[in-house]
Structure formats: structure tokens, C-alpha cells
Amino acid sequence: MAKTRVVVVDDSALVRSLLAEIINRQPDMECVGAAADPLIAREMIRELNPDVITLDVEMPRMDGIDFLGKLMRLRPMPVVMVSTLTERGADVTMRALELGAVDFVAKPKIGVADGLKLLAQDITDKVRIASKARMHRAPPANHVTNAAATDSPRPVVPATAIGRLSTEKIIFIGASTGGTEATKEVLMNLPADCPAVVITQHMPPGFTKSYAARLDGLCRMSVAEARDGERILPGHAYIAPGGFHLSVERSGANYIARVVDGEPVNRHKPSVEVLFKSAARVVGPNALGLMLTGMGADGASAMKEMRDAGSYNLAQDEASCVVFGMPREAIAAGAANEVLPLTQIAGKLIERLRSTNGLSQSRV
């Protein structure tokens, strides 16, 4: 079996050595090159044609984010960000994911050598997933996607109002690898009067707050990390905080968010399984489920429970996924009513909501 060929790009000789050692210990991958800066990396990529790159952010001669942007425009390939800066500045991580990085690992702030060894499983898992990712060429450099770099932070794509708020309906979204951008695509095209959206995105502690703030600046709906016990309201989207499970409970006539610590489920915390099980149990036929890009099977069986309870479920199609694992498993479980390209999902949700409200069923 051919091994996954990896090039490590980091200005620290120690980190380059440690990452190469971690990668070379895996039977299915090898470090074929290590570069101290992006200019060396550029030549190495041309010569070695790796399957995956691990990339630091803060480097001499060219910033890692600048290099990532150029790489994704000219030669899209799977990149896993491995940098201390991504942990300190979660905004940088969000920008890297926007530019096309498949995933990220945060170096420990202290004890780099021991810390990276503890992260070896996480690093190799993400390299393995990245090697299977479907890459798309990035937009031109003058195409702005982040709110901080545009004069108008709100989306310009029309999203027709649903017309009648329903406090009973809730949209549930599960996503993993590639899901930060996929969820953004869906939320940016939902109207301000949309029923509540509740989201579990596999993401570690320290990043979901920045992610929610970024979405809040781009979307018509209000977006924030979910807080335990808060009422779930139309026009709002709630993201599971990294390191905590999110579920929905009923309190009288209201839905409330339940945010709790606990053991990982399907190796994840937050877990889509936990959220979707609560949807099946508490919301039933008033739920709409959406499974977006991601590796693994987290949430697939619970999404089938949602469908059995009367929900209407959508899965992202293979062609538009970065990684088709989670949608594939949901489809195989019989959990999806429809399978759609990412660009059609928001429109289908609006159409479904309007039709169930007794309004026009014309496609938005």
C-alpha cells in the first residue's frame, strides 16, 4: 500500500524533527521533506509532490497564512495547520480554514517536545483524514470572505423571509472536517426570521467562541456559543462550545440549551450523536436535521432516530464535501430524506419551512 507522503513546514528545527518522527512511526505515512520556511517549501512541493503538508503560521520570509492563500489558488492540496499561534489567536485558525486548510492542531504553549508527543495520535489522525480530503481551488486574492476585510459584513445573497416565525421548529446541524466553512455557507443564506439553528461542530476548546463571533458578523441570524439553560429562540444560531456536549431540552412551552461536560461520545466532545438524540427525543417532527462534511460516523444512528421520530433530514452530497464520511454513514443508515449539494441546502431548508408553515412552496 502506498504511504501518505508528508512535507513538514516549520521554522523550528525541533518541531520539524518531532513531527517527522511522529509521522515516520506510522506504517501508512512518511515525512518526505521538512522545510524551514515557505520559500524552501515551495521548491520542495514542486520536487516531491507530497500528499499532505503540515504548516506553521509564524515563519521568516513569508507568513504561513500568506503562503496558504497562494498555495490554494495555484496548487490546492491538503494542509493541516500546526502552530502555537492558532491556539493563541483563534481568528488566525478561522482564516486558515477559510483559505482551505483541512484542519488544525495547536502546539502546546509550554513543553513543546512532550506536548507534541502527547498530540501524536491527533496529528496523525488529521494527516490521515487530510490525505482523503477533496480539495477545491480557492477564489482569487481579491475575493473577500472574512468579515474583517469587507465594508459590508452582512451577506449580499438574497434570502427571502420565511414569513411566519415558528418557535416549535429547530434546525439541527452536525459537522466535522470541512464543516466550519460548510456551516458558514448554510447560515449565511438563511433569513433573519429563520427558526433556531443548533450546531455541533467538532472543534476543541478555545476556538468555538471565535468561530461563533466570526459567523455572527457574516450572517443575518445572531450566532453565539450556546450557554447552559438559555432559551432557544428563532433568529438565533447556537454552537456547541468546544469540550462540552450540547443538547436540547424542553422547559414548559420553551426549548432550552443544555451544555454539559461528560465523557466523549464516538471519541468526540462535543458529539453530534448527543445533539441529534435530543432532537429525536424532544423535538421530533418539528426538527430538521442536516449532516455536513466530516470524517467518521458520529451522529448517523441518532439522525436515523430523528427521522423515525418524524424529522426531515438532509445530507451533503459527496461532490461538495471535503470529507464524505459523516454524510455517507447517515445515508447508509437510512437517516437522510434528501442528499444535496452544499449550495442547495439553505434553499431547501427555507422551502421546507415555508411549506410546513402553509406558505408558498416556490423555491427560494
N, C-alpha and C positions, 0 to 999 in steps of 0.2 A: 504494500500500500504506500502510495506517495505521501511524503511528510509535508505538513504545512510549513512553508518557508517564511521566516520572520526576519525583518530588519528592525533593530532597536535604534531609536534616535533619542539621545540624551546627552547633555553636556557633562554629566558626572561620570567619570571613569568607573567609580564604584558601582553606580546604578547600572551602567551598561554591562558590567561584569556579572552582577547579580541576576539581572533579567536574562542574560544569555544562559547562565547556569540553570535558572528555573525552566526556561524553555527547552533546553537541550536534555533535561531529565525526562521529558515527556516522550513516549515512544512514537507519537504521531506528529511531532513537530521538531523543527530545528532552527536555531538562530544562524542565518547565513551571512549576517553582517551587522556591524554596530557603528553608528556614526555620531560624532560629537556635535554636529550642527546640521541644519537643513541643507546647506550647500554641499557638504560631503554626502548627505543622504540622497540628494537629488541624483548625483552621479552613481551612487550605489544602487538606487532603484532602477536606473536605466540598465546597469550592467547585470544585476542579479534577478530582476523581475520577481520580487517577493510576493507572497500571497497576502500577507498582513504586515502592517507597520505599527510599532508602538511609538508614541510620540510625546515628548516633553513639551511644555509650553514656554518656559523661560530659558532661552538659549542665546548664545552670541551670534552675531552676524545677521540672523533673521528670527523673528518671533515665531514660535510654533503655530500660533493661530494664523499668522500671515501665510506660512508655508502650507498649512492645511487648506486654506482657501485656494491657493494656486494649484495645489495637487488635485483638489476635487473638480476644478474647472478643466484642467488639462489631462489628467490621468486618474480618474476616480478609482480608488482602491480602498479596501477595508483598513480603517485606522482605529486603534484603541489608545485613548489619551491616558498617559501615566505620568502624573505630575503633582507635586505638592501644591502648586498654585490652584489646581482645580478644587482642592479641599478648602483653601482659604477663600478663594473667590468663586463661588458657585456660578456667578454670572459668566465667567470665562468658560466654564463647563457647558452651560447652556448655549453659548455662542459656538463652541466646538461641535456640539450636536447639531445645531442649525446648519453648520457648514458641511456636515456629512460624516463626522466621526460616528462610528458604530456604537461605541460605549466608552466608559472611562473607569480608571482605577485611581484612587487617591493615595499617593505615597504617605506614609506616616510622617508626622511633624518632627518626631524625635526617634532616634534609634532606627535609622533607615535600613541598615543591614538586617537586623532581626525582624523589623516590621515587614519588609518585602518578603522575607521567608514565610511569615505568617499569612501573607496575602497570596502565596504561590498558587493555591487552588483557584482563587478568584481570578488571578491574572490569566492562568492557562485556560480556564473555562471561557473567559471572554475572548481570548485569542481564537479559541476553537469555534466559538459562535461567529465571530467576525469573519472567519475564513469561509463561512457559508452564506454570508450576507449578500443581498442583491444590491448592487451599487448603481446610483444614478448620477449623471453629470450635474454638477452644481450650476446654478444660474450665473450669468455674467457678474463681474465685480460690482457694477453699478446697480445691481438688483438688490434692494434692501429688504431684509426680512425681520430685522430686530427693531423693537420699538424705539430703542435709544437713538437710532440713526435715522429716523424718519420724522418729518414735520407733523404728520398726522398719524398718531399711534393707533387709531381705530381702523379696522379693515375697510376696504373700499368695495369689496364684493357685496352686491345687494343680498340681503336675507329678509325675505318678506315675513312680516309678523304672522305669528300663528293665529292670532285673533281672539283667542279666549284662554286666559290663564287657567291651568288646572293644577291645583295643589295635590292632586292624587297621583298624577303621572310623575315618574322619575326615570331618567336615562342613566344606565349603569355602564361604565367603560372599564375594560381591563386591557392592560398593555405591558410590554416589556421592551426588549431590544428594538430600537427604532420608534418606540411609542411616544417619546416626547414630541417629536415633530408630527406624527400621525394624529395624536390627540389635538395638537395645536390646529392642524388643518380642519378637523371636525368643529372644534369650538369657535374658530374664527368665522365660520359660516352658519352659525346658529344665531337666531334673533334674540334681542334683549328680553322678550317675553317668553322665552323657552322655559318649559318645566325644568326643575332642578336636575343637575348632572352630578353624579357621584363617581369618582375616578380612583382606581388603584393602578398606579404605575410603579413597576419595580424600580426603586430608587433608594439609596442609602440615606441615613440621617444627614441633615445639613444641606441638602440640595433641593428638597421639595418646596421649601419656603421661597427660594429664589425662583424656582420654576413657576410656582403659582403667581408670583408678582409679575413675572415676565408675561404670562398669559393674560393677567388682568389688564395689562397695558395694551394688549392686542385685540381683545375680544369685546363684544357688546355685553356679554354677561359679566357679572362680577365673579372673579376667581380667587380662591384663597385655600390655604391648608384647612382641612376640617378640624374642628375643635370638639372635644367630647361634650355631649349634651346639648349642642346648639341645634336650633330648629333648622330643618332643611327647607329652603324657600325657592319658589320659582325665580328665574332670572339669575340664579347663582350656581356656580360650579364648585365642588368641594374635592380636594385632592388628599388622599391618604398621606399623612406625614411619614417620612422615611423612618423605618424602625418600629412602626406601630400598625396594627391591623385596623381597618375601617369597616364598619358595618352600619346598617340602618335598622332602627327600632321604631316602634310605634309608641306614642305617648298621647293618649286620648285621640283627638282629631288630627294630631300632628305627627310628622316624621321627625326623628332626631338622629343626629350622627352619634355613633358610639366609637370612640377611639381608645383602643386598649393595647397594652403590652401583652406579650404572650409568646409561646413557642412558635418558631417558623412553621408554616404550613406549605407543603410541597417545596421546602427549602427556602421559602420566601417570607419576608415580613417587611412591608405589607404583602398580603396574599390576595389574589383575585378570587380564589376559592371562598375565602371568608366573606368578601363583599357580595359575591353572587349568591351564596347560600342565604344570606339575609334578604336579598331581593326576592328569592323564591318563597321564603317563609313569610315575609312581612308585606311585600308589595304585590306579588302575584301578577294578575293580568294587567295591572297598571304600570308594570315595568317594561322598559325597552332595553335590551341587552346589546352590547357591542363589544366584540373581541377584535382587538387590533394586533398588529405585528408583535412578535416576540417568540423566544425560544422556549420549548417545553410544553407542558400540558396544564399549567396552573389555571384553574377556573373552568376547564372544559366540562367536567362532570357536574359542577354546580350550575353551569349555564344550561345544561340539559334539564336540571331540576327547575330552573326558571321557565323554560319552555313548557315543561309538563304542568307548571302552575299557571300557565296562560300568558306568559310574556311573549313579546315579538322580538326576535333576535337577529342581528346582522353580524356577519364575519367579513373581515377584509380579505380581498382576493389575493392569490399568490403573487401576481404580477406587480402589485403595488406595495407588497410587504418588503421590509428589509430582511426579516426572517419569518418564514411562514409557519413556524412551529405551533404556536398557540391557536391561531385560527384553524389550522389543519386539524388539530386534535378536537376542537369544538365541532367542526363539520363532521368529522368521523364519528363523534358521539351522538350525532343527530340533534345537536343543540341549535343549529342555525336555520332560521326560516329563509334567509337570503344570503348570498355571497356577492359582494360588490367591490368595485374599485374604490380606493380611498376617496377620490374626488366626488363620488356619487353618494357617499354615506350621509352627509349632513342633509342633502336634499331629500333623501329617502326618509330620514327621521322626521323632517318637517312635514313631508307628505303624509306620513303615518299619523302624526299627531293631529294634523288638521282634519284628516278623515275621521279619526276617532272622536274629534270634537264636533263632528257633524257639519263641518265646513267643506269648502271646495276641495276636491281631491286632485286638482290640477298640479302638476309637478312644478316645484319652485325652481 
